[in-house]
Structure formats: structure tokens, C-alpha cells
Amino acid sequence: MIGTIKLKDGSEFPAFGMGTWYLGENPDRRAAELDALRTGLEEGITLIDTAEMYGSGLSEELVGEAIRGMSRDSLYLVSKVLPSNAGGDRLEKSLDASLKRLGTDYLDMYLYHWRGSYPLAETVSKLEAMVKKGKIRRWGVSNFDTDDMDELLSVPGGRNCCVDQVLYHLGSRGIEYELLPYLKDKNIAVMAYCPLAQGGDLRRQLLTSPVLQEIANKYGISVMQLLLLFVLHDENVCAIPRSGNAQHVRQNVQAASMKLLEDDYKTIQDAFPAPDHKTYLDIV
Ligand SMILES: NC(=O)c1ccc[n+]([C@@H]2O[C@H](COP(=O)([O-])OP(=O)(O)OC[C@H]3O[C@@H](n4cnc5c(N)ncnc54)[C@H](OP(=O)(O)O)[C@@H]3O)[C@@H](O)[C@H]2O)c1
């Protein structure tokens, strides 16, 4: 059973979903990727995270194909606007193009992908206008650290930001020092991207750690699944692993319904400690 996070607007946000970066770009993998996304939907995942940037729209098109014919109410669609499109009349045009590729008339969540040169007040006013028009239900940001958040919350409407999507996995725990508690305090949910450290590529030691392997064995799961359990241990965090492999998606859904015992959580934390000081926000 996939949990939910209560957002500040009172709505329920799925605590688990499917990422889609790189999906839809390779025609040879398309069938397997569609199968993976549809398997996730059949297994009870509702949230799909995509972006206009991914494959310059190809990922959104793939998602559109995967969800075709499904009841819109049963889905939670998240997409993102590029910084270069986050102001003027560009934001609405970008959003309209995303909606068209996805084959829907609204997004459940629209994220400002990362900060660019448009003033935050302008981007927020455009996002709020899209909420009023019914094209998005709510909005959030991505790759915002605490100083960006402070600025965001000070502009008109900025407090309506519902989530911050940031890089977070066991091998990169910098956000635990300041950003995670800050967001919890402001009632802003966290979407953890790269929760699997990109299949271990971002921190190879995760795959070779005897400590992780031993705990994974104890639960009868893989180290990849264990990485998901780590991220999901925080009840304010949603994880969005990406997979183009239906079997991996099934494993990820299974992990999303499990819980780590506190002792094991602590052992894992000790093996890959969080920094004891403020660090730059990791991004990919
Ligand atoms: N806001 C941002 O700036 C930002 C940046 C990066 C990512 N994101 C979002 O976050 C999502 C997740 O991040 P990510 O795609 O970079 O990396 P990730 O989810 O950490 O890792 C994806 C890799 O893990 C593998 N994998 C997935 N499940 C597995 C399993 N059960 N066992 C073994 N391997 C498994 C996948 O391979 P297979 O396909 O073979 O399963 C893929 O190579 C993205 O897709 C995107 O939606 C957002």
C-alpha cells in the first residue's frame, strides 16, 4: 500500500511515484518502457513525474501513451517548466504543450525545474494564474535550497508552494542538515529525485557495501529496494525512482509498502553518514 503525504492545501500527495527522465528517447526501448509504466499503474502507482525537458517532450509523450484510456482522476501527473520558459507568455505556452503531449487538460502538480533568470515573483504569479485557470491544481519547485526557499516564501503567493523536488539518496544526505527540517517546518513536502543514486552510478559504494547487502538479505530484498526504504523512512518524503523494466517497477512498488526497523535504519545511516555541516545542494 502506497502512503500519502498531506500537503498544505489539504490534499493528499502520493508518497511514491515513477520518474521518467530518459524514458521515451530510444525507440528500441519504447515497448519495454511502456510496459514498465503500465505495470506500475496496474500495481497501484498513481504519480508519474515528468518534465518538458526530458527528451524535449518525448517522455511526456510516452507518459501520454501509457495513460491513454485511464480515468484521469486515478492519476497524479507532475511535470516541470524549464527556467527559460518560466516567465512572460512562455510559461502558459510550455504548460499547454506539456498538457497536449500528456493528453490531459490539467496537471496535479507543476514544478519550476530550477531557478533561472526570471524574477521569482513573476514565475509565481504565472503559476498562480495557471491554478486560477484550472490548468494546474497546485505547484512547487525543484532544486531550491533554503536561501532560495526563503526568497520564494517572501514573494506574493510564494507560500502556496507545495513541494520541493531535490536530489536525495543514501549516498547524498546533505539536505538532512538544514533543508529537510526547514521544509518540514514550512509544511512543504519533499520529492526525492535519484533515490536509487541512478542505479548506483552516483555512488558506487552503495552497490558494494557489505552492510547494505546484509540488511537487504535480512528483508529478502535487493540493495536497490533498500535504498528506497531509506528515502521513504521520512514521512515527508516522496520517492520517484525511474525504471524502464517492469520487473524492477514491481520490486520498487513492493519496497514502497515496506518499512525499515529503526535499528536497521540507524545501521544504514552509520554506514553512509550525513554531513555534519551545511553543504551545497547536490544536483544532476
Ligand atoms: N528535478 C530534477 O532536477 C530531477 C533530476 C533528476 C531526476 N529527476 C526525476 O527523478 C527521477 C528519478 O531519478 P533518476 O531517473 O535520475 O535516477 P534513479 O531513479 O535514482 O535511478 C534510475 C536507475 O535505476 C535503475 N533501477 C530502477 N529500479 C531498479 C531496481 N528495482 N533494481 C535495479 N535497478 C533499478 C534504472 O534502470 P532500469 O530502467 O533498468 O530499471 C535506472 O538505471 C527521474 O526519472 C526524474 O523523473 C528530477
The ligand as a Tripos MOL2 file, in Angstrom:
@<TRIPOS>MOLECULE
LIG
   48    52     1     0     0
SMALL
NO_CHARGES

@<TRIPOS>ATOM
      1 N1         14.0670   17.8150  -10.7070 N.am      1 LIG1
      2 C1         15.2310   17.4280  -11.1980 C.2       1 LIG1
      3 O1         16.1400   18.2470  -11.4520 O.2       1 LIG1
      4 C2         15.4740   15.9670  -11.4290 C.ar      1 LIG1
      5 C3         16.7810   15.4960  -11.6840 C.ar      1 LIG1
      6 C4         16.9440   14.1200  -11.8540 C.ar      1 LIG1
      7 C5         15.8550   13.2650  -11.7990 C.ar      1 LIG1
      8 N2         14.5970   13.7530  -11.6060 N.ar      1 LIG1
      9 C6         13.4170   12.8470  -11.5590 C.3       1 LIG1
     10 O2         13.7000   11.7970  -10.6430 O.3       1 LIG1
     11 C7         13.5660   10.5470  -11.3180 C.3       1 LIG1
     12 C8         14.4940    9.5080  -10.7170 C.3       1 LIG1
     13 O3         15.8620    9.8780  -10.8820 O.3       1 LIG1
     14 P1         16.8090    9.1850  -11.9900 P.3       1 LIG1
     15 O4         15.9840    8.7060  -13.1050 O.co2     1 LIG1
     16 O5         17.8880   10.1500  -12.3360 O.co2     1 LIG1
     17 O6         17.5270    8.0010  -11.2230 O.3       1 LIG1
     18 P2         17.0890    6.8150  -10.2090 P.3       1 LIG1
     19 O7         15.6340    6.6610  -10.1420 O.co2     1 LIG1
     20 O8         17.8540    7.0580   -8.9510 O.co2     1 LIG1
     21 O9         17.7640    5.5510  -10.9020 O.3       1 LIG1
     22 C9         17.3150    5.0730  -12.1300 C.3       1 LIG1
     23 C10        18.1500    3.8350  -12.4790 C.3       1 LIG1
     24 O10        17.8770    2.8000  -11.5180 O.3       1 LIG1
     25 C11        17.5730    1.5970  -12.2030 C.3       1 LIG1
     26 N3         16.5710    0.8820  -11.4020 N.ar      1 LIG1
     27 C12        15.3050    1.2670  -11.1070 C.ar      1 LIG1
     28 N4         14.6890    0.3850  -10.3020 N.ar      1 LIG1
     29 C13        15.5890   -0.6200  -10.1080 C.ar      1 LIG1
     30 C14        15.5550   -1.8370   -9.3830 C.ar      1 LIG1
     31 N5         14.4750   -2.2120   -8.6890 N.pl3     1 LIG1
     32 N6         16.6570   -2.6330   -9.4120 N.ar      1 LIG1
     33 C15        17.7590   -2.2680  -10.1100 C.ar      1 LIG1
     34 N7         17.8620   -1.1270  -10.8040 N.ar      1 LIG1
     35 C16        16.7790   -0.3060  -10.8110 C.ar      1 LIG1
     36 C17        17.0490    2.0070  -13.5500 C.3       1 LIG1
     37 O11        17.3440    1.0130  -14.5130 O.3       1 LIG1
     38 P3         16.1790    0.1310  -15.2060 P.3       1 LIG1
     39 O12        15.4950    1.0490  -16.1710 O.co2     1 LIG1
     40 O13        16.9340   -0.9730  -15.8440 O.co2     1 LIG1
     41 O14        15.2750   -0.3420  -14.1090 O.co2     1 LIG1
     42 C18        17.8640    3.2730  -13.8340 C.3       1 LIG1
     43 O15        19.0990    2.9450  -14.4400 O.3       1 LIG1
     44 C19        13.8660   10.9050  -12.7830 C.3       1 LIG1
     45 O16        13.4990    9.8900  -13.6760 O.3       1 LIG1
     46 C20        13.0990   12.1970  -12.8980 C.3       1 LIG1
     47 O17        11.7090   11.9490  -13.0420 O.3       1 LIG1
     48 C21        14.3930   15.0910  -11.3830 C.ar      1 LIG1
@<TRIPOS>BOND
     1     1     2 1
     2     2     3 2
     3     2     4 1
     4     4     5 ar
     5     4    48 ar
     6     5     6 ar
     7     6     7 ar
     8     7     8 ar
     9     8     9 1
    10     8    48 ar
    11     9    10 1
    12     9    46 1
    13    10    11 1
    14    11    12 1
    15    11    44 1
    16    12    13 1
    17    13    14 1
    18    14    15 2
    19    14    16 1
    20    14    17 1
    21    17    18 1
    22    18    19 2
    23    18    20 1
    24    18    21 1
    25    21    22 1
    26    22    23 1
    27    23    24 1
    28    23    42 1
    29    24    25 1
    30    25    26 1
    31    25    36 1
    32    26    27 ar
    33    26    35 ar
    34    27    28 ar
    35    28    29 ar
    36    29    30 ar
    37    29    35 ar
    38    30    31 1
    39    30    32 ar
    40    32    33 ar
    41    33    34 ar
    42    34    35 ar
    43    36    37 1
    44    36    42 1
    45    37    38 1
    46    38    39 2
    47    38    40 1
    48    38    41 1
    49    42    43 1
    50    44    45 1
    51    44    46 1
    52    46    47 1
@<TRIPOS>SUBSTRUCTURE
     1 LIG1         1 GROUP 0 **** ****
